[in-house]
Amino acid sequence: MNEWQKRDLRYIWHPCSQMKDYEDFPPIVIERGKGAYLYDTDGKSYLDAVSSWWVNLFGHSNDRINAAIRQQLEKLEHVIFANFSHPPAIELAEDIVRITPAGLEKVFFADNGSSAVEAALKMSFHYHQQTGHPRKTRFVAITDAYHGETLGALSVGDLDLYSKIYKPLLLNIFKATGPDCYRCPFGKNRENCDAECFESLGRIIEEHSEEICGVIIEPLVQCAAGMKIYPPVYLKKLRALCTKYNIHFIADEIAVGFGRTGKMFACVHAGISPDIMCLSKGITAGYMPFSLVVTTNDIYSAFYADYTELKAFMHSHSYAGNALACAVARESLSIFAEDNVLVQNERRAKIIADKVNALAQGHSYIGEYRQMGMIGALELVEDKISKKAFDWQKRIGYGIYRLALKKGVLLRPLGNVIYFMPPYIVEEEDIDLMVRVAFESINEYFGI
Ligand SMILES: *Cc1c(COP(=O)(O)O)cnc(C)c1O
């Protein structure tokens, strides 16, 4: 351990970690980043193949974004957002309404993904209370969902790793069995199915519509669950039922928004508009904690009244509408437009797919390689025929992750899933390194 690592462990409690693991795997102390690469205090480089937890879109220390922050910093860093506003927020709201699906016309500001989810849940519940449906008090979510880790967000999540111990504290929601395309119980595949698996969610909605205020879902990719990809038809069916029963469709695009799936937003693949959309992560290109809840005029109007009617949405965060974050988000959107990022990503995604597929084919432990846009995931299985998963206690992904780090690539896994979620600036040589090291590490781990 070097001095920085010793000092780090003296006071810092890292997120999503068993701190005891750091005894023989100390924190990697990063001194600087440039483009897709990070450099530690010893000068070793790491390709950031997970975009630093899915947030970084255009590389570290991006010249354009740095300049945008500097410019904004000279004018205003932050101001209270109740009764006050500022040009970057106003312009960002205009941009967001323009690029999100039709019908989303009001923008509420928060400061991280979980807080956007909390605001969305409260907004949906509150709306029904104020529009004559006080019995609509419950949410529906699907298995393997992840919506963040504050208590409301955990309530609608389904990953035991994060939520199990807290169950006594959580909201009582309805849980439907969600899609599971790799192990489809209907024997279909993503190309030929009609979302037969929607039946579980559909039945809950039909039977309990009077009690349901909203359904929250990660459109097309359940990222934290292991980049589980499912087809757009599922979302179309959900949209139709939500409309029929006056239930809010809450799209959590925190991970999949801003081009990850190949379109600006995942809902676009399904041609649907949600009633509430949560945005965060990539919104500030990996620079600042920030989030938005975008919603309809209908929902907004239910809160619009004389003050004394006490109908306002009183939710607030100190850093809501942070001006630096708004300026960064605007610059990020300009990069999307001027550099034709979505089109360029089609090319990048194909390079990733070609390289991975060439190595994944016939591999003894790769059950499935799935990809959607700039998200690619290798699911490792003990047995390819039965699709039997490795026992989680073996920590297969973690072992491979550590080998890959030694080889200079950051590939933080999700259980037994090794995934690629690089910034939208990687070119062929970076992709080469990313894919080569992933497979070298997998093969070294299994002694192949
Ligand atoms: C990361 C994530 C969140 C939570 O965002 P935080 O900023 O980490 O609180 C919520 N939903 C989804 C789909 C996410 O991927």
The ligand as an SDF file (V2000), in Angstrom:
LIG
                    3D

 15 15  0  0  0  0  0  0  0  0999 V2000
  -27.9520    4.7090  -10.6380 C   0  0  0  0  0  0  0  0  0  0  0  0
  -29.4000    4.5520  -10.7690 C   0  0  0  0  0  0  0  0  0  0  0  0
  -30.2740    5.1860   -9.8740 C   0  0  0  0  0  0  0  0  0  0  0  0
  -29.7830    5.9620   -8.6740 C   0  0  0  0  0  0  0  0  0  0  0  0
  -29.0160    7.0630   -8.9960 O   0  0  0  0  0  0  0  0  0  0  0  0
  -28.0070    7.6430   -7.8880 P   0  0  0  0  0  0  0  0  0  0  0  0
  -27.5180    8.9200   -8.4650 O   0  0  0  0  0  0  0  0  0  0  0  0
  -26.9140    6.6080   -7.7520 O   0  0  0  0  0  0  0  0  0  0  0  0
  -28.7640    7.8150   -6.6290 O   0  0  0  0  0  0  0  0  0  0  0  0
  -31.6280    5.0510  -10.0880 C   0  0  0  0  0  0  0  0  0  0  0  0
  -32.0990    4.3360  -11.1200 N   0  0  0  0  0  0  0  0  0  0  0  0
  -31.3070    3.7180  -12.0000 C   0  0  0  0  0  0  0  0  0  0  0  0
  -31.8970    2.9710  -13.1460 C   0  0  0  0  0  0  0  0  0  0  0  0
  -29.9290    3.7810  -11.8460 C   0  0  0  0  0  0  0  0  0  0  0  0
  -29.1300    3.1260  -12.6920 O   0  0  0  0  0  0  0  0  0  0  0  0
  1  2  1  0
  2  3  1  0
  2 14  2  0
  3  4  1  0
  3 10  2  0
  4  5  1  0
  5  6  1  0
  6  7  2  0
  6  8  1  0
  6  9  1  0
 10 11  1  0
 11 12  2  0
 12 13  1  0
 12 14  1  0
 14 15  1  0
M  END
$$$$
